[in-house]
Amino acid sequence: MSAADAIAAMGSALGPQVVEACRALFDDEQRGLAARVPALAVDCVYGPHERHRLDLYRTAADRDLPVVLFVHGGGFRLGDKGDEGSWQNAAVARTMAEAGFLGAAMNYRLLPDARWPQGGEDVAAAVEWLRDNAAEHGGDPARIVVVGTSAGAVHIATALKLQPDLPVAGAVLLSGLYGYTPLDAKDEPYYGLNEDYAARMPRQAIASTSIPLFICCAQYDPPRFQAEFLGLMAERLERHGALPNGMILSGHNHYSMAMHIGTADRRLTDEMVAFIRGV
């Protein structure tokens, strides 16, 4: 069975079994990427918490490279930036390094310790660390693009709500939640009670920001995530008179959309690279 057929058979289901099934589809290719692109710097400390760590990747010898910071998903509870033994999430930073950028992958605080808006605060802190330190590693601190998937996209959007002038050149949001659908009960531990949810969601900040956006969802994303994508695209059109960069990625689900970056399926990778080079 091909990867596309396997993903189609999974439908829009979520859960650890689907994560593992997707990981198995891409394991061989991603291990090859990991072998080609070792870490440049590991566990750089961007804040006081034990999870305030990020890794850097680079293949180009040039200086003043665009900097691409990846923020992983995990439902506010799980996830890791990856390392030499775990390619997931590190693969996005490695792929950006192969594209000629300075790639970065960060950890952030998780439930049960973290609460809204701490994920957004952590993204802002990591951006500030890159502003101060990217040049030392060949990056251009004036050209930082943040990329997040699922909870990672939420944290980027939250950072823009907390800090509208966040010093980034662009943002790539993959299957995030922005405030166009009701609170899911499983997310209450992070956001608080339902009456707090609307005020805490970054809908207005993302809809109004002048920072260039690339917004994506997957063909087999759960309907809630697809509705969020459509809601944000529609409000951006209404407010700005034009759609932002966007994509509905066929043949992928909520997990495989980020997990496949770095494989032979380059459709999303090529769109992201073009967007980053253009901002």
N, C-alpha and C positions, 0 to 999 in steps of 0.2 A: 504493500500500500504506500502510495506517495505521501509526502508530508502534507500536501494540500488536501488529499482525501482524508488523512488522519485527523487533521484540524477540523474539516467539515463535519466529520463524524462526532467530534466532541461537542459541536454546537456552541451554545453560549454558556455552558456550565462553568462554574467557578469551584475552586477547592484544591486541596493539596494533591489529589490524584491527577487533576488536569495539569497542574504545574509540572509534576514529574513526567507526565506523558509528553508535554511540550519540550521539556529539557532533553529527554531522550532523542527527540527528533533532530536536535541541533548539536548534540554532544560532540560528535566527531569534528565537525567544522569549527566549532568554538574552541575545542582543545588545540586545533591547529593555529587559530588566531592567537590564543594565549601563548603558544610557543614562539610565535613571530614577534609579539609585542610584550616584552616583560615590563614590569613597573619601573618607572624612572625614580619615584620616591614613594614610600609607603608610610601610612599612618601619620601624615602631617597633622599637627594639632591645631584646630581652628577655634577651639573653645574649651571651657573647663570640664565638661562632662566627658565620661569615658567613651561615649559614642561620637564625640566631636572630632572625627578623624576623616581624612580624605587621602586618596592615592592619586598619583599623577602618571601619565603615560605620554611618550613622545617618540616619534621616529624621524622627524625632519630635523636637519641640522641647523635650519634657519632660526633667526631670532624674530621676535615680535609676531609670534603665531597667534591666531585667534584661539581663545580659551573656551572649551566646552565642558561645562559641569553637568554631570548626570546625577539625578536624584531618583533613587529606586522606589518601587512600589512595595506593597505588602499589607494593605489594609490597616495602616497605622500601628500594626502589632509585630510585623515580621520584616525581614529583609536585611541585606548586607551589601556593602560596596563590592564584595568579591575580593579574591586574592589569587595567589599562584595556584591554589588548589580548588578554587571555585570560580568558574568563568562567568556565571550569571551576574548581571549588572556591570561587572568589570568589562564585559564585552563591548558595551556601548562606548566607554571611554577609550578602549583599545581601537575600536573602529574609527573613532574620531582622530586618534593619533595617526592611523594609517592614511587618513585623508589629508594629513598635513597640518593638523591642529595640535594644541596641547590639550589632551584629554584629562579629565578629572572625574572621579567617582567618590561620592561622599556617603557617610553614615549620618544618621540623625537620631534624636531621642524617640523612643517607642513607648506605646502602652505596655504595662500599666503605669509607668512613671510619667509619660508625657501627656499633656492635655493641650487642646487648642489654646493659643496659636503657636505652640512651641516648635512645631515642624517648620512653619514659615520663618520663625526667628532663627532657626538653625540654617536655613537656606541663605538668609541675609548675612549671617555671620560667616558662612563659607565663602560667599561672594566677596565680603570685605577682606578675608584672608587672601583670596586670589588677587584682589586689587593690590595688596601689599607685597605679595610674594611671587606672583606669576612671572615677572620679568627675570627673576633669578633662575627660572627653569625654562626660559625661552619664550614665554608667553607675553602677549600684549594686554596689560591690565585694562586698557580702554576698550577692548573687544571681547567681552565675556558674554557667552550665550548659555543660558540654562535650559536643560532638557529634563523633563520629568515624566514618569509614567504612573498612572493610577494615583496612589497617595502622593507620589512624588510630584505629579502635576498639581495636586491640591496644595501642596506646601509651597510651590513656586507661586501659584496664584495668591495664596495667603501672604507671602512675602511682599507681593505687589500691593496688596490691600493695606498692609502695615506700613509700607514704605513705597509710596507711588513713584518716588524718584530713585528706586533701586538702580544702582549703576551697572546695568546690563545692556548689551546691544540688541538682544532679542531673546525670545522664549519659545521653546517647542513643548507643547502640551499634548501628551498622548493619553487619551482615555481618562480624563480627569472629571472631578465633580466641582461645579462652580456655583450652584445655587438655583438651578432650573428645575429640579425635582425634589420631592419631599425627603426628609431625613429617613434613612434606613435605621432601624432599631439597633443593628449591630454596631453602628457608628456613634451611638449615644455616649459610650465611655470616653470618646475623644472630644466630641463637640459639646457635650452637656445635653440638657433637656431640649425637647423639641421647640419650645418657645425661644430658645437662644439661637437656634440653628440659622434662621434667615438673617439675623443681624451679623452672624459670624462668617457667613459664606462670602467669597470674594467676587460675586457676580458683577457688581458695579465696577469694581476696580479693573477686572479683566475686560469688561465690555468697553470701558472708556480709555484704557491706557493707550498712549501713543507709542509705546515700545512695540516693535514689529513682532508679530506672532505667527507661528506655524501650529495649526490645530489639527489633530488627527483622531479618528476612531477606527475600530476594526469592523469588518463585515460581521463577525460573530461576537462582537461585544454584547454584553447583556443590554436589554432595551433601555435601562436607566442611563447607561453611559452614552448610548446613541442619542437619547433625548437631550442629554447635557450638551453634546457636540452640536446638535441642530439648534438648540436654544441659544448657545453662544454665537454660532455663525449668524443666525438671524438677527440677534441684537447688534452684533458688530456691523452688519449691513445697514440696519436702521440708523445707527448712530453715526457711522462714518461714510455711508453712501457707497461702500465697496466691501467685498468679502476679504478677509485676511487670507494668507496662504493656508491651504487646508487640503485634507486628503481623507477619503474613506478607503482603508487598505483592504482590498479583497483577499480572501483566502487566509485570513488570520483571525485570531481570537484575542481576548483581553491580555493573555499572558504572552502569546507568541509574537505579538506586535513588537515589543521591545526585545524579547529573547532571541529573535532571529536576526537582529542587526549584527552584521559581521559575517553573514552567510552569503551564499551565491544569489539569494533573492535580494537584489539591491534596490528595489523600487523605492522603499521608504528611505533607505540610506542615501541614495542619490538626491532625493528631494530635500532631505535635511542638510546635506553638504552644500547644495546649491543655495539654500536659504541662509546658512551660516556665512557663506562666502559673500552673500549679497547685502548683509547688514553691516 
